[in-house]
Amino acid sequence: MKVNREQAAANRERVLDTAARLFRERGFDGIGVAELMKNAGLTHGGFYANFSSKEDLIAQASARILERNADYWRSLAQTGGDKSLREISADYLRGSFESGVGTGCLLAALGAESARQGEGVRQVIASGVNEVLSAATQSMPGETEKQRRHQAMVTYAATIGALVLARATDDASLAEEIFQAVANAMPESDK
């Protein structure tokens, strides 16, 4: 059965959203194409109409996740808000932890696995990380662009590390202690 362009585009979006969630939940190698397509409610045959390979899907799904992360930081920069970096960090950590690994940070879920992916995937992730850092830099305290970018790197690395540590344990009070320690390490004042 032939599908129209709108349906094909919707199917592609569904595959990307499903892949983004399942890769974070199970790992890049934890799910095959056939099972992924089944989870998306589509047949295995439709996969190659949209993606050249599983690596292509991994790259596109990773780019999507990182773009959404960059959008989060852009929205903080645009709205300004009354929250300090400490509050933003604490809210982000608790929210990412509570929402679950399938909807959380790509690098907290798959950072170590990403290092073992092909060059194409790693390039997409490097580009996405740079985009997140650029967006986050706008929200950081500091007198110079270099200082703000440095703080963005520290904040991003610390939050990713905190999520990895918290998810590696089954101790909610330890997770909260980690989140509080990282949030408290952030600068108290805004720009």
MODELLER restraints for C-alpha pairs under 7 A, 6 or more apart:
rsr = mdl.restraints
at = mdl.atoms
rsr.add(forms.Gaussian(group=physical.xy_distance, feature=features.Distance(at['CA:12:A'], at['CA:50:A']), mean=6.47, stdev=0.5))
rsr.add(forms.Gaussian(group=physical.xy_distance, feature=features.Distance(at['CA:14:A'], at['CA:40:A']), mean=6.13, stdev=0.5))
rsr.add(forms.Gaussian(group=physical.xy_distance, feature=features.Distance(at['CA:15:A'], at['CA:37:A']), mean=6.78, stdev=0.5))
rsr.add(forms.Gaussian(group=physical.xy_distance, feature=features.Distance(at['CA:15:A'], at['CA:40:A']), mean=5.63, stdev=0.5))
rsr.add(forms.Gaussian(group=physical.xy_distance, feature=features.Distance(at['CA:16:A'], at['CA:61:A']), mean=5.51, stdev=0.5))
rsr.add(forms.Gaussian(group=physical.xy_distance, feature=features.Distance(at['CA:18:A'], at['CA:40:A']), mean=5.85, stdev=0.5))
rsr.add(forms.Gaussian(group=physical.xy_distance, feature=features.Distance(at['CA:19:A'], at['CA:36:A']), mean=6.65, stdev=0.5))
rsr.add(forms.Gaussian(group=physical.xy_distance, feature=features.Distance(at['CA:19:A'], at['CA:61:A']), mean=6.39, stdev=0.5))
rsr.add(forms.Gaussian(group=physical.xy_distance, feature=features.Distance(at['CA:20:A'], at['CA:61:A']), mean=5.14, stdev=0.5))
rsr.add(forms.Gaussian(group=physical.xy_distance, feature=features.Distance(at['CA:20:A'], at['CA:62:A']), mean=6.86, stdev=0.5))
rsr.add(forms.Gaussian(group=physical.xy_distance, feature=features.Distance(at['CA:20:A'], at['CA:65:A']), mean=6.86, stdev=0.5))
rsr.add(forms.Gaussian(group=physical.xy_distance, feature=features.Distance(at['CA:21:A'], at['CA:102:A']), mean=4.55, stdev=0.5))
rsr.add(forms.Gaussian(group=physical.xy_distance, feature=features.Distance(at['CA:21:A'], at['CA:103:A']), mean=5.94, stdev=0.5))
rsr.add(forms.Gaussian(group=physical.xy_distance, feature=features.Distance(at['CA:22:A'], at['CA:102:A']), mean=6.37, stdev=0.5))
rsr.add(forms.Gaussian(group=physical.xy_distance, feature=features.Distance(at['CA:24:A'], at['CA:101:A']), mean=6.05, stdev=0.5))
rsr.add(forms.Gaussian(group=physical.xy_distance, feature=features.Distance(at['CA:24:A'], at['CA:102:A']), mean=4.90, stdev=0.5))
rsr.add(forms.Gaussian(group=physical.xy_distance, feature=features.Distance(at['CA:24:A'], at['CA:106:A']), mean=6.48, stdev=0.5))
rsr.add(forms.Gaussian(group=physical.xy_distance, feature=features.Distance(at['CA:24:A'], at['CA:109:A']), mean=5.44, stdev=0.5))
rsr.add(forms.Gaussian(group=physical.xy_distance, feature=features.Distance(at['CA:24:A'], at['CA:110:A']), mean=6.43, stdev=0.5))
rsr.add(forms.Gaussian(group=physical.xy_distance, feature=features.Distance(at['CA:25:A'], at['CA:101:A']), mean=5.74, stdev=0.5))
rsr.add(forms.Gaussian(group=physical.xy_distance, feature=features.Distance(at['CA:25:A'], at['CA:102:A']), mean=4.67, stdev=0.5))
rsr.add(forms.Gaussian(group=physical.xy_distance, feature=features.Distance(at['CA:27:A'], at['CA:110:A']), mean=6.56, stdev=0.5))
rsr.add(forms.Gaussian(group=physical.xy_distance, feature=features.Distance(at['CA:33:A'], at['CA:44:A']), mean=6.96, stdev=0.5))
rsr.add(forms.Gaussian(group=physical.xy_distance, feature=features.Distance(at['CA:33:A'], at['CA:54:A']), mean=6.95, stdev=0.5))
rsr.add(forms.Gaussian(group=physical.xy_distance, feature=features.Distance(at['CA:34:A'], at['CA:44:A']), mean=5.12, stdev=0.5))
rsr.add(forms.Gaussian(group=physical.xy_distance, feature=features.Distance(at['CA:37:A'], at['CA:43:A']), mean=5.89, stdev=0.5))
rsr.add(forms.Gaussian(group=physical.xy_distance, feature=features.Distance(at['CA:37:A'], at['CA:44:A']), mean=5.59, stdev=0.5))
rsr.add(forms.Gaussian(group=physical.xy_distance, feature=features.Distance(at['CA:51:A'], at['CA:57:A']), mean=6.03, stdev=0.5))
rsr.add(forms.Gaussian(group=physical.xy_distance, feature=features.Distance(at['CA:55:A'], at['CA:121:A']), mean=6.91, stdev=0.5))
rsr.add(forms.Gaussian(group=physical.xy_distance, feature=features.Distance(at['CA:58:A'], at['CA:121:A']), mean=6.81, stdev=0.5))
rsr.add(forms.Gaussian(group=physical.xy_distance, feature=features.Distance(at['CA:59:A'], at['CA:121:A']), mean=4.73, stdev=0.5))
rsr.add(forms.Gaussian(group=physical.xy_distance, feature=features.Distance(at['CA:59:A'], at['CA:124:A']), mean=6.07, stdev=0.5))
rsr.add(forms.Gaussian(group=physical.xy_distance, feature=features.Distance(at['CA:62:A'], at['CA:125:A']), mean=6.66, stdev=0.5))
rsr.add(forms.Gaussian(group=physical.xy_distance, feature=features.Distance(at['CA:63:A'], at['CA:124:A']), mean=6.20, stdev=0.5))
rsr.add(forms.Gaussian(group=physical.xy_distance, feature=features.Distance(at['CA:63:A'], at['CA:125:A']), mean=6.67, stdev=0.5))
rsr.add(forms.Gaussian(group=physical.xy_distance, feature=features.Distance(at['CA:63:A'], at['CA:128:A']), mean=6.11, stdev=0.5))
rsr.add(forms.Gaussian(group=physical.xy_distance, feature=features.Distance(at['CA:65:A'], at['CA:106:A']), mean=6.56, stdev=0.5))
rsr.add(forms.Gaussian(group=physical.xy_distance, feature=features.Distance(at['CA:66:A'], at['CA:128:A']), mean=5.29, stdev=0.5))
rsr.add(forms.Gaussian(group=physical.xy_distance, feature=features.Distance(at['CA:66:A'], at['CA:129:A']), mean=6.90, stdev=0.5))
rsr.add(forms.Gaussian(group=physical.xy_distance, feature=features.Distance(at['CA:66:A'], at['CA:132:A']), mean=6.91, stdev=0.5))
rsr.add(forms.Gaussian(group=physical.xy_distance, feature=features.Distance(at['CA:67:A'], at['CA:128:A']), mean=6.54, stdev=0.5))
rsr.add(forms.Gaussian(group=physical.xy_distance, feature=features.Distance(at['CA:69:A'], at['CA:132:A']), mean=6.39, stdev=0.5))
rsr.add(forms.Gaussian(group=physical.xy_distance, feature=features.Distance(at['CA:70:A'], at['CA:131:A']), mean=6.19, stdev=0.5))
rsr.add(forms.Gaussian(group=physical.xy_distance, feature=features.Distance(at['CA:70:A'], at['CA:132:A']), mean=4.25, stdev=0.5))
rsr.add(forms.Gaussian(group=physical.xy_distance, feature=features.Distance(at['CA:70:A'], at['CA:135:A']), mean=5.69, stdev=0.5))
rsr.add(forms.Gaussian(group=physical.xy_distance, feature=features.Distance(at['CA:73:A'], at['CA:135:A']), mean=5.41, stdev=0.5))
rsr.add(forms.Gaussian(group=physical.xy_distance, feature=features.Distance(at['CA:73:A'], at['CA:136:A']), mean=5.01, stdev=0.5))
rsr.add(forms.Gaussian(group=physical.xy_distance, feature=features.Distance(at['CA:74:A'], at['CA:135:A']), mean=5.15, stdev=0.5))
rsr.add(forms.Gaussian(group=physical.xy_distance, feature=features.Distance(at['CA:74:A'], at['CA:136:A']), mean=6.84, stdev=0.5))
rsr.add(forms.Gaussian(group=physical.xy_distance, feature=features.Distance(at['CA:76:A'], at['CA:139:A']), mean=6.57, stdev=0.5))
rsr.add(forms.Gaussian(group=physical.xy_distance, feature=features.Distance(at['CA:77:A'], at['CA:138:A']), mean=5.63, stdev=0.5))
rsr.add(forms.Gaussian(group=physical.xy_distance, feature=features.Distance(at['CA:77:A'], at['CA:139:A']), mean=4.85, stdev=0.5))
rsr.add(forms.Gaussian(group=physical.xy_distance, feature=features.Distance(at['CA:84:A'], at['CA:188:A']), mean=6.39, stdev=0.5))
rsr.add(forms.Gaussian(group=physical.xy_distance, feature=features.Distance(at['CA:84:A'], at['CA:189:A']), mean=5.88, stdev=0.5))
rsr.add(forms.Gaussian(group=physical.xy_distance, feature=features.Distance(at['CA:84:A'], at['CA:190:A']), mean=5.42, stdev=0.5))
rsr.add(forms.Gaussian(group=physical.xy_distance, feature=features.Distance(at['CA:85:A'], at['CA:186:A']), mean=6.20, stdev=0.5))
rsr.add(forms.Gaussian(group=physical.xy_distance, feature=features.Distance(at['CA:85:A'], at['CA:187:A']), mean=6.44, stdev=0.5))
rsr.add(forms.Gaussian(group=physical.xy_distance, feature=features.Distance(at['CA:85:A'], at['CA:188:A']), mean=6.70, stdev=0.5))
rsr.add(forms.Gaussian(group=physical.xy_distance, feature=features.Distance(at['CA:85:A'], at['CA:190:A']), mean=6.40, stdev=0.5))
rsr.add(forms.Gaussian(group=physical.xy_distance, feature=features.Distance(at['CA:86:A'], at['CA:183:A']), mean=4.75, stdev=0.5))
rsr.add(forms.Gaussian(group=physical.xy_distance, feature=features.Distance(at['CA:86:A'], at['CA:184:A']), mean=6.09, stdev=0.5))
rsr.add(forms.Gaussian(group=physical.xy_distance, feature=features.Distance(at['CA:86:A'], at['CA:186:A']), mean=5.25, stdev=0.5))
rsr.add(forms.Gaussian(group=physical.xy_distance, feature=features.Distance(at['CA:86:A'], at['CA:187:A']), mean=6.65, stdev=0.5))
rsr.add(forms.Gaussian(group=physical.xy_distance, feature=features.Distance(at['CA:86:A'], at['CA:188:A']), mean=6.21, stdev=0.5))
rsr.add(forms.Gaussian(group=physical.xy_distance, feature=features.Distance(at['CA:87:A'], at['CA:183:A']), mean=7.00, stdev=0.5))
rsr.add(forms.Gaussian(group=physical.xy_distance, feature=features.Distance(at['CA:89:A'], at['CA:183:A']), mean=5.39, stdev=0.5))
rsr.add(forms.Gaussian(group=physical.xy_distance, feature=features.Distance(at['CA:90:A'], at['CA:179:A']), mean=6.27, stdev=0.5))
rsr.add(forms.Gaussian(group=physical.xy_distance, feature=features.Distance(at['CA:90:A'], at['CA:180:A']), mean=6.74, stdev=0.5))
rsr.add(forms.Gaussian(group=physical.xy_distance, feature=features.Distance(at['CA:90:A'], at['CA:183:A']), mean=5.24, stdev=0.5))
rsr.add(forms.Gaussian(group=physical.xy_distance, feature=features.Distance(at['CA:93:A'], at['CA:159:A']), mean=6.60, stdev=0.5))
rsr.add(forms.Gaussian(group=physical.xy_distance, feature=features.Distance(at['CA:93:A'], at['CA:163:A']), mean=6.72, stdev=0.5))
rsr.add(forms.Gaussian(group=physical.xy_distance, feature=features.Distance(at['CA:93:A'], at['CA:179:A']), mean=6.35, stdev=0.5))
rsr.add(forms.Gaussian(group=physical.xy_distance, feature=features.Distance(at['CA:96:A'], at['CA:104:A']), mean=5.03, stdev=0.5))
rsr.add(forms.Gaussian(group=physical.xy_distance, feature=features.Distance(at['CA:97:A'], at['CA:163:A']), mean=6.73, stdev=0.5))
rsr.add(forms.Gaussian(group=physical.xy_distance, feature=features.Distance(at['CA:101:A'], at['CA:109:A']), mean=6.33, stdev=0.5))
rsr.add(forms.Gaussian(group=physical.xy_distance, feature=features.Distance(at['CA:107:A'], at['CA:160:A']), mean=6.70, stdev=0.5))
rsr.add(forms.Gaussian(group=physical.xy_distance, feature=features.Distance(at['CA:108:A'], at['CA:160:A']), mean=5.08, stdev=0.5))
rsr.add(forms.Gaussian(group=physical.xy_distance, feature=features.Distance(at['CA:108:A'], at['CA:161:A']), mean=6.95, stdev=0.5))
rsr.add(forms.Gaussian(group=physical.xy_distance, feature=features.Distance(at['CA:108:A'], at['CA:163:A']), mean=6.02, stdev=0.5))
rsr.add(forms.Gaussian(group=physical.xy_distance, feature=features.Distance(at['CA:108:A'], at['CA:164:A']), mean=5.32, stdev=0.5))
rsr.add(forms.Gaussian(group=physical.xy_distance, feature=features.Distance(at['CA:114:A'], at['CA:122:A']), mean=6.57, stdev=0.5))
rsr.add(forms.Gaussian(group=physical.xy_distance, feature=features.Distance(at['CA:115:A'], at['CA:122:A']), mean=6.96, stdev=0.5))
rsr.add(forms.Gaussian(group=physical.xy_distance, feature=features.Distance(at['CA:133:A'], at['CA:149:A']), mean=6.85, stdev=0.5))
rsr.add(forms.Gaussian(group=physical.xy_distance, feature=features.Distance(at['CA:133:A'], at['CA:152:A']), mean=5.92, stdev=0.5))
rsr.add(forms.Gaussian(group=physical.xy_distance, feature=features.Distance(at['CA:133:A'], at['CA:153:A']), mean=6.57, stdev=0.5))
rsr.add(forms.Gaussian(group=physical.xy_distance, feature=features.Distance(at['CA:136:A'], at['CA:152:A']), mean=5.66, stdev=0.5))
rsr.add(forms.Gaussian(group=physical.xy_distance, feature=features.Distance(at['CA:137:A'], at['CA:148:A']), mean=5.25, stdev=0.5))
rsr.add(forms.Gaussian(group=physical.xy_distance, feature=features.Distance(at['CA:137:A'], at['CA:149:A']), mean=4.88, stdev=0.5))
rsr.add(forms.Gaussian(group=physical.xy_distance, feature=features.Distance(at['CA:137:A'], at['CA:152:A']), mean=5.25, stdev=0.5))
rsr.add(forms.Gaussian(group=physical.xy_distance, feature=features.Distance(at['CA:140:A'], at['CA:148:A']), mean=5.16, stdev=0.5))
rsr.add(forms.Gaussian(group=physical.xy_distance, feature=features.Distance(at['CA:140:A'], at['CA:151:A']), mean=6.37, stdev=0.5))
rsr.add(forms.Gaussian(group=physical.xy_distance, feature=features.Distance(at['CA:140:A'], at['CA:152:A']), mean=6.31, stdev=0.5))
rsr.add(forms.Gaussian(group=physical.xy_distance, feature=features.Distance(at['CA:140:A'], at['CA:190:A']), mean=6.98, stdev=0.5))
rsr.add(forms.Gaussian(group=physical.xy_distance, feature=features.Distance(at['CA:140:A'], at['CA:191:A']), mean=6.15, stdev=0.5))
rsr.add(forms.Gaussian(group=physical.xy_distance, feature=features.Distance(at['CA:141:A'], at['CA:148:A']), mean=5.77, stdev=0.5))
rsr.add(forms.Gaussian(group=physical.xy_distance, feature=features.Distance(at['CA:141:A'], at['CA:190:A']), mean=5.40, stdev=0.5))
rsr.add(forms.Gaussian(group=physical.xy_distance, feature=features.Distance(at['CA:141:A'], at['CA:191:A']), mean=3.87, stdev=0.5))
rsr.add(forms.Gaussian(group=physical.xy_distance, feature=features.Distance(at['CA:142:A'], at['CA:148:A']), mean=4.95, stdev=0.5))
rsr.add(forms.Gaussian(group=physical.xy_distance, feature=features.Distance(at['CA:142:A'], at['CA:191:A']), mean=6.15, stdev=0.5))
rsr.add(forms.Gaussian(group=physical.xy_distance, feature=features.Distance(at['CA:158:A'], at['CA:182:A']), mean=6.55, stdev=0.5))
rsr.add(forms.Gaussian(group=physical.xy_distance, feature=features.Distance(at['CA:162:A'], at['CA:178:A']), mean=6.15, stdev=0.5))
rsr.add(forms.Gaussian(group=physical.xy_distance, feature=features.Distance(at['CA:162:A'], at['CA:179:A']), mean=6.31, stdev=0.5))
rsr.add(forms.Gaussian(group=physical.xy_distance, feature=features.Distance(at['CA:166:A'], at['CA:175:A']), mean=4.45, stdev=0.5))
rsr.add(forms.Gaussian(group=physical.xy_distance, feature=features.Distance(at['CA:166:A'], at['CA:178:A']), mean=6.90, stdev=0.5))
